[in-house]
Amino acid sequence: MIGRLLSAGIRHRWEPSLLLFLAVSAAAGAAAATAGLSWRIDRTTAANLERSGPNLVMRPQLEGSGFFTLRDLERVRSLPGVRTAVPWSHTGNDAGAEILLTTSAALDLYPHWELTGRWPRDPDERIRGAATTPSTDSVGVLTTGERRFDRALLQNLEGRPDVPIQRIEVRAAPEMLGSVRSSLQRRLPGAEVVPVARVTETETALGHRLVVLLGSISGVILLLALGTVVAAGLTEVESRRREIALLQSLGYEASWIRRLLGLELGVIGLVATVVGFLAGELLAARLARDLLGTGGWDPSLVVGVLTGAATLFLLIATVLITGRRLGRLNPAVELKNR
Amino acid sequence: MFFRLLVESLRRGRRRKILALAAVTLGTLGATSLGALLLASEDAMNQTLAGFGANLEVRPKGQAETFPEDQLETLDEIFWRNNLTAIAPRLDLSARIAGSSPDLESKIVNVLGTWFDRELASWKTGLPKTRPNLPVDGRWPRDDSYEASLGRRLAREEGIKRGDRIGLRTERGREELTVVGIVGGGGPEEEMVLIPLSRAQTLAGRPGRITGAEIHALTVPEKEFEPRDPATMSPAEYDAWYCTAYPSAIAYQIDQALPDAESTVVRRVAGIHSDLILPLRSVFLGLAGGVLTCALLAVTATLTATVRRRRLEVALLSALGSSRRWIAGFHLTEAAFLGAMGGLIGGVAGLLLAQGLGNLLLDGIAVWKPVLIPFSVGTGSLVACLAALRPVLQLLSLSPARVLGGTIS
């Protein structure tokens, strides 16, 4: 009996049911899309922050030889958690321009620098900073926007074991920063390994701020989504006063009517939530692919279950609250002149 | 007549009206608070990104080594002056340092002369603002004082502590300074002496001159950092570029203001700014679109049900001779009024919610954007009208005789 009434109710009132379905699925979709995007943007931001430069700087011990060697550099590079390690050596000046020796890995560590031409291969070759006097012996021009490098001449350090390295800049995985630092200190005893505050503190602050921002936005969207579900549920129940009055006049008890309404809204809500969640996740995946360049279908089961549970809970709560009031309505008044 | 009926209609059926009003309020509340948060989010991220350092550098034009310090004051007159959040001039030189131990006399160190808390026109700025994450044990020197901060590594190497006096000597001058702070942070500052600009100018024998300046400006992310030639732009392109806070546009205006200097965009900083902000902005816009759709559907669901319940009223008005246009206008005006009311309430509540969240979670970054209220009222009205349009048209297609005769329940 209840099943027949349920299916007939949805079939005969397909338009309001569809609107309720759309409202609930839009709410669930918005919540799922926000959660999916938040998670993906977090991952993308972490990947983009890899391009912000070194987060550790190594300098030789003050009391020791005063420099590193290429062998030391290899030991640094082989350490787990080290993404890039770039040596720097200052060997003097030429016509007022500082001569710096490094490897082509500098372009990986600073991906926003622009090199026109090519990286020097032979020891005699060099590239010049964009603000130096043009010369014929340079094989490339480096533009950084920073005075120190734009006014310098850069040579290749690779394959020159005789050149003393005064500094090694390291990009380590942020989550392994502490362990990489201690491993480096163990591997090269006496070496001074210092986190670059400019990078590490900004990255930490950015991560925190992003989490807070996305959390706030998700909170507002969730609030809106839940409000939508409540409003849609209340409207649906309110628009069926006559139907309820008719059932009451036929002798059905208020609890039975509440169960019927709850079941009907529950079925619509459940299907709408599943559809909304899948649509939201698809939207998040699509937006992530188009806007962030990351992608993949990667729905979070936890978000889905939470969205579904919250939606159903609200729908049933709505029915119970409204149903209690409707249980007290007078069928004679509601059905008068109908 | 029209308005009397409208007022009466709004007074009656309060439960349904409140439900419709609540739906619009909720939708616009979400949209407004989200809009305010999204508008503030870029400022919040920009503020945090300032930790990476200056995004613009100024240096002497051509092969000149210095330019006048007082030219920096003209930066307070450029179009984007309010976007300049920090400026620190610099005068780089090498000097011999004498610390507490006389045998260290021969050590040559890099010295950076700069401002620390200098008043420039109407605001105070200096190196601690352009490099906000530099940790200092002690304090920064006072401008124009005989004080210095030493890099941590240099201080350790020379055995100098806070409170010690050091001497700096060049061919052109000598200064005795008190060390008031030890600077760390892992950067080049670790091996430098940082002193007030006026002291550096004396040491370098270059009074009133600087070798460059670093500037942090709030910018709009830009994909290309190449200096752009305005001569190659159409007037519309030029206006759009000049009036957008792109790093290149601000650099261009700085170039115009400083006759003896040129500015460059620091790619390391501006690049990461673009990398982070551009995807975030796209995602936030996508989210805003999703929320607006969600709000629209919620309002449509509620208003459709509300309007459909009024078939008897519509039939009665038709039977009394009201034209279809009049009836449609009446219901749409009522919906627009409800939408505007809901939009107003939702707009104000949304701004308050965003403000609360901003104060609580975003370190008080300004999220109070009253400009969103008209948007909220307009959106509420528009959404309510759109939501009411279809059910009103459906009701108008029904025969009054059949509705009033009770054949349609």
Interface residues (C-beta under 8 A of the other chain):
Chain A: E15 P16 L19 L20 L22 A23 A26 A27 G29 A30 A33 T34 L37 I41 T44 T45 N48 L49 R51 S52 G53 L56 V57 R59 L62 Y110 P111 H112 W113 E114 A131 T133 T143 T144 G145 E146 R147 R148 D150 E192 V194 P195 V196 A197 R198 V199 E201 T202 A205 L206 R209 L210 V212 L213 G215 S216 I217 G219 V220 I221 L223 L224 A225 G227 T228 A231 A232 L234 T235 E236 E238 S239 R242 G280 L283 L287 L291 L292 G293 N337 R338
Chain B: R15 R16 L19 A22 A23 L26 G27 L29 G30 S33 L34 L37 L38 S41 A44 M45 T48 L49 G51 F52 G53 E57 R59 Q63 R131 N133 L134 P135 R153 R156 E157 G184 G185 G186 G187 P188 E190 T211 G212 F225 T264 V265 V266 R267 R268 A270 G271 I272 D275 L276 P279 L280 S282 V283 F284 G286 L287 G290 V291 T293 C294 A295 L297 A298 T300 A301 T302 T304 A305 T306 R308 R309 L353 A354 L357 L361 L362 G406 S409
